[in-house]
Amino acid sequence: MKINTVIGNLDNYKKYLRIERATHEFMQKKGYLKIELPVMSPAIIPESYIEIFKTEFKYQNKTEKLYLTSSPELFLKRLLVDGIGNCYYLGKAFRNNEQNSSWHLPEFTMLEFYKPGVNYLELAEDVLELLQAISRIINKNLKINYKNRDMSFEKWEKMSMAQAFERYAKINESELFDQEKFRQKAKTKGYITDNFTYEDLFSQILTQEVEPKLGINGYPTLIYNFPKELASLAKMNKNSKTVERCEFYINGLEIGGFCTELNDYKEQEKRFKSELVKRQKAQMIHHAVDNGFIEALKYGLPKCTGAGIGFERLAMIFANLDSIDQLQLINIK
């Protein structure tokens, strides 16, 4: 017997596919090579601010621990060491221990790409051009209306993280980059500080006081120069307090980020060990560390910058939707 069903979200899904096609066309026109990659790995990056999923491969009486990748970063960087040049991945990534919401699911689609020979602010221009290319396909111009707010992709609204915290959270630069001063400031603002790390408190204040003000003034907002504690794979700035990392926001929502990649294997190894200690203290899932990546760095990662963009979030903005699950096909009886 035939069951009559209606496919929900079909128009939204078709728009998602148009955005996906526009992205592939743009990346290939700019000279980026599309890469297919595994989503399971026996060893991954130790990051204290991202939890992972673990699983097992079983064959007869043998087992191997595997982990779902939170990004394709270490695979792509190995290819960069081998001289592949501009490259990109558009596929699945996985992050655990974050609440499902209108803009996050544990299984999501990530656009990640790398360009040798440029720094983080230079790659920002490629990211802006990508937004422009998608907007021209979807809206025939550089303007969108998202949740009754007009926005143009003609340019970035740019500010450093220090400027953003001072403007929107009333925390000055000397307080922001000093862990003890920052903790005291957070306490005076009413945040619970006991048993919370600097990274925890930074993320709380960023989320509650700063992010809602970003990307609401007619242009997407580009925030740059993050505290060194918040970027385990980014190159350090000369001030030794910040790293060459950016994130961009539309209507208060973080869409993606990029950084000048750290290529000093000794510093990278030091950061891996530090992040591993933090994960252990926080009782996060224990996993094997990709020390093979450190060995690859010894051969020489070229100067490059990498970007990671939450693709469903980006599509949600261009489709003018309230939630990323509205992009998914569903059966309605």
Secondary structure, DSSP 4 states (H G I P E B T S, - for coil): -PPP-EEETHHHHHHHHHHHHHHHHHHHHTTPEE----SEESSB---TT-B-EEEEEEETTEEEEEEE-S-SHHHHHHHHHTT--SEEEEEEEE-BSS--BTTB-SEEEEEEEEEET--HHHHHHHHHHHHHHHHHHHHSSSEEEETTEEEE-SS-EEEEHHHHHHHHH---HHHHT-HHHHHHHHHHTT---TT--HHHHHHHHIIIIIGGGTT-SSS-EEEEEEEGGG-TTBPBPTTSSEEEEEEEEETTEEEEEEEEBP--HHHHHHHHHHHHHHHHHTTPPP--B-HHHHHHHHTTPPSEEEEEEEHHHHHHHHTT-S-GGGGS-EEE-
